[in-house]
Amino acid sequence: MSVNKEHKEFHALDLNEGWVQPEAYKENVQEKILAGSLDEVARTGSRTRLLRFGPGVFTKKPFVHDYWEEVYLLSGDLTVGNDENGNGGEAFAPNTYACRPPGAVHGPFKSTGGCLLLEIHYYDPA
């Protein structure tokens, strides 16, 4: 199985540069791709990224996608399952983890103080 990731040894990450807004999110959510790429049209590949939510960010609708997703909350706070106004849901602290198969409905999400997530996305081999 090819995962489309380059060989990278330990190196310092610049957490001030290289952030972009992913298409699935509105303002004040940014991603930084660490390795690999994911082709959602061809349903191939694998990527590892950091995703950060700014303070007060919340999404309004659940997410669902056709690839595996592993998520580790590195820092900050993350609430899962809030309503369209950002109320309710289950709060999580750092050092929590989720592994979601393709088709799993998840979210919406909010963060009161902001958070940083490590995410790994990949497709099953053909």
C-alpha positions, 0 to 999 in steps of 0.5 A: 500500500502506498501512503504518499508520504515522504521520508522525514527525520526529526526536525523542528516545526515552525508553528508560526508559518505555513497554516492555511484554512481548510475548505471544510471550515470557516474562519479561525480554523487552520491546518498545517500539513506535516506529511503526505497528501490525500486525494479525495477524488481518487480516494487515495493517499494519506496525510498527517496534519495539525489542526487548530481552532481559535478561541470561541470557534464552533461548527454548526453541522456534523462531518462525514467523510470517506476516509479513516481519521485518527485525532489526538487532542494535543492542547486546549479544549474541544467539545463534540456534539454542540448544537448550531448555536455552539451550546451543549456537547461533551467536553474533552481535555488534552490527551484524548483520542478518536479513531473514526472509520469511513462514513462515521458521522462526527461533530459538530465541534467547538473550542472555548479557549482554542485547541491543537489537534494532530490528525491522520487521514487515510484511505483503505487500500484498494 
